[in-house]
Amino acid sequence: MNDITMKMNMDNLIMQALREDISSEDVSTNAVMPMPAEGEVDLIAKQDGIIAGLDVFARVFMLLDADTKVTFSVKDGNKVSKGQKIGKVHGDIRVLLSGERTALNYLQRMSGIATYTNQVASLLAGTKTKLLDTRKTTPNNRIFEKYAVKTGGGNNHRYNLSDGVLLKDNHIGAAGSVSKAIKMAREYAPFVRKIEVEVETLDQVKEAVEAGADIIMLDNMDHETMKQAMTIINGKAEVEVSGNVTKENIAKITDLGVDYISSGALTHSAPILDLSLKNLHAV
């Protein structure tokens, strides 16, 4: 997921978020600010972390009023420190008030994912293993969350179901076996598509190797079983490890020499990075 793709798609999603928060009017703001007035407010980091989503943050205010000016002293991917002033929003005070929560929701969520991803990715430093995200994302926010993973130093797995072949346990159940599922996928999918299959037992590993899977995902296996699986695969396919991988346990997998480790926790369990808009005043 790159920033160009995100920019091409974000306006519609941001407008949906704004409509969710302002169904008819911002009653509080209209009560205290019946007329337009120029003002500005500071964007401040309340925690150390990795910032991500600055363009999205700014776009919230600009969609409410194109004359809003948003400036930053940092870029996506930069480290920020607690108490650091990282930006300023200048414009109609009514816009600053009405857009505040939606803008911060995006920036806090994306920065939290980037921060957590960076922490996990650092544990793989010096290995050949790439850290991948999953499709375990917030509905309608995948484009933002996968961008945040990339910003934090991770890599994107397939974006959606149209983006690649990944045969999971229920696909295998529907097809009847690992080998049948791989055969059917090979016949249906374009030849340029790699076939990845999720396996849970050593028998399934052997079956996947014999059927010619391009990538074999070892799902929820203990360490000893994964070592045996690597011996069976023996370079005949790329290997991905998945299943409840977090920053607390990922170090236990690094000695296996797998190609990829995927972690749903990057997007479904990352805490937000605490950020705030403070010091609003007229100018």
JOVENHU-V11723 format. One record per residue. RES is the residue in one small letter. SS is DSSP state (alpha for helix, beta for strand, coil for the rest). D_FIRST is the distance of its C-alpha to the first C-alpha in whole Angstrom. Layout:
# JOVENHU-V11723
<<RES | SS | D_FIRST> <RES | SS | D_FIRST>>
This chain:
# JOVENHU-V11723
<<m | coil | 0> <n | coil | 4> <d | alpha | 7> <i | alpha | 9> <t | alpha | 7> <m | alpha | 7> <k | alpha | 11> <m | alpha | 12> <n | alpha | 11> <m | alpha | 13> <d | alpha | 16> <n | alpha | 17> <l | alpha | 16> <i | alpha | 17> <m | alpha | 21> <q | alpha | 21> <a | alpha | 21> <l | alpha | 23> <r | alpha | 25> <e | alpha | 25> <d | alpha | 27> <i | coil | 29> <s | coil | 31> <s | coil | 34> <e | coil | 34> <d | coil | 34> <v | alpha | 37> <s | alpha | 37> <t | alpha | 36> <n | alpha | 38> <a | alpha | 41> <v | alpha | 41> <m | coil | 40> <p | coil | 41> <m | coil | 41> <p | coil | 38> <a | coil | 38> <e | beta | 36> <g | beta | 35> <e | beta | 32> <v | beta | 31> <d | beta | 29> <l | beta | 26> <i | beta | 27> <a | beta | 25> <k | coil | 28> <q | coil | 26> <d | coil | 25> <g | beta | 21> <i | beta | 18> <i | coil | 17> <a | coil | 13> <g | coil | 13> <l | alpha | 16> <d | alpha | 15> <v | alpha | 15> <f | alpha | 18> <a | alpha | 19> <r | alpha | 18> <v | alpha | 20> <f | alpha | 23> <m | alpha | 23> <l | alpha | 23> <l | alpha | 26> <d | coil | 28> <a | coil | 26> <d | coil | 29> <t | coil | 27> <k | beta | 27> <v | beta | 24> <t | beta | 24> <f | beta | 23> <s | coil | 24> <v | coil | 21> <k | coil | 17> <d | coil | 14> <g | coil | 15> <n | coil | 18> <k | beta | 21> <v | beta | 23> <s | coil | 26> <k | coil | 28> <g | coil | 30> <q | coil | 28> <k | beta | 28> <i | beta | 25> <g | beta | 25> <k | beta | 27> <v | beta | 27> <h | beta | 30> <g | beta | 31> <d | beta | 33> <i | alpha | 34> <r | alpha | 33> <v | alpha | 30> <l | alpha | 29> <l | alpha | 31> <s | alpha | 29> <g | alpha | 26> <e | alpha | 26> <r | alpha | 25> <t | alpha | 22> <a | alpha | 21> <l | alpha | 21> <n | alpha | 20> <y | alpha | 16> <l | alpha | 17> <q | alpha | 19> <r | alpha | 17> <m | alpha | 13> <s | alpha | 16> <g | alpha | 17> <i | alpha | 14> <a | alpha | 13> <t | alpha | 17> <y | alpha | 18> <t | alpha | 15> <n | alpha | 16> <q | alpha | 20> <v | alpha | 19> <a | alpha | 17> <s | alpha | 20> <l | coil | 22> <l | coil | 21> <a | coil | 22> <g | coil | 24> <t | coil | 23> <k | coil | 21> <t | coil | 19> <k | beta | 16> <l | beta | 14> <l | beta | 12> <d | coil | 11> <t | coil | 12> <r | coil | 13> <k | coil | 15> <t | coil | 14> <t | coil | 16> <p | coil | 16> <n | coil | 15> <n | coil | 12> <r | alpha | 10> <i | alpha | 7> <f | alpha | 9> <e | alpha | 9> <k | alpha | 6> <y | alpha | 5> <a | alpha | 9> <v | alpha | 9> <k | alpha | 7> <t | alpha | 10> <g | coil | 12> <g | coil | 12> <g | coil | 11> <n | beta | 9> <n | coil | 7> <h | coil | 9> <r | coil | 10> <y | coil | 8> <n | coil | 11> <l | coil | 15> <s | coil | 15> <d | coil | 12> <g | coil | 14> <v | beta | 18> <l | beta | 18> <l | beta | 22> <k | coil | 23> <d | alpha | 26> <n | alpha | 27> <h | alpha | 26> <i | alpha | 28> <g | alpha | 31> <a | alpha | 31> <a | alpha | 31> <g | coil | 34> <s | coil | 33> <v | alpha | 30> <s | alpha | 32> <k | alpha | 32> <a | alpha | 28> <i | alpha | 27> <k | alpha | 30> <m | alpha | 29> <a | alpha | 25> <r | alpha | 26> <e | alpha | 28> <y | alpha | 26> <a | coil | 23> <p | coil | 22> <f | coil | 23> <v | coil | 20> <r | coil | 19> <k | coil | 19> <i | beta | 21> <e | beta | 20> <v | beta | 23> <e | beta | 23> <v | beta | 27> <e | coil | 29> <t | coil | 32> <l | alpha | 34> <d | alpha | 35> <q | alpha | 32> <v | alpha | 30> <k | alpha | 33> <e | alpha | 33> <a | alpha | 29> <v | alpha | 30> <e | alpha | 33> <a | alpha | 31> <g | coil | 29> <a | coil | 25> <d | coil | 23> <i | beta | 21> <i | beta | 23> <m | beta | 22> <l | beta | 25> <d | beta | 25> <n | coil | 27> <m | coil | 29> <d | coil | 31> <h | alpha | 31> <e | alpha | 34> <t | alpha | 33> <m | alpha | 30> <k | alpha | 32> <q | alpha | 34> <a | alpha | 31> <m | alpha | 30> <t | alpha | 33> <i | alpha | 33> <i | alpha | 30> <n | coil | 31> <g | coil | 28> <k | coil | 29> <a | coil | 25> <e | beta | 22> <v | beta | 22> <e | beta | 20> <v | beta | 21> <s | beta | 21> <g | coil | 23> <n | coil | 23> <v | coil | 22> <t | coil | 22> <k | coil | 22> <e | coil | 26> <n | coil | 26> <i | alpha | 24> <a | alpha | 26> <k | alpha | 28> <i | coil | 26> <t | alpha | 25> <d | alpha | 29> <l | alpha | 28> <g | coil | 26> <v | coil | 23> <d | coil | 20> <y | beta | 17> <i | beta | 18> <s | beta | 16> <s | coil | 16> <g | coil | 16> <a | alpha | 18> <l | alpha | 15> <t | alpha | 14> <h | alpha | 17> <s | coil | 20> <a | coil | 18> <p | coil | 21> <i | coil | 20> <l | coil | 21> <d | coil | 24> <l | beta | 24> <s | beta | 27> <l | beta | 28> <k | beta | 32> <n | beta | 35> <l | beta | 34> <h | beta | 37> <a | beta | 39> <v | coil | 39>>
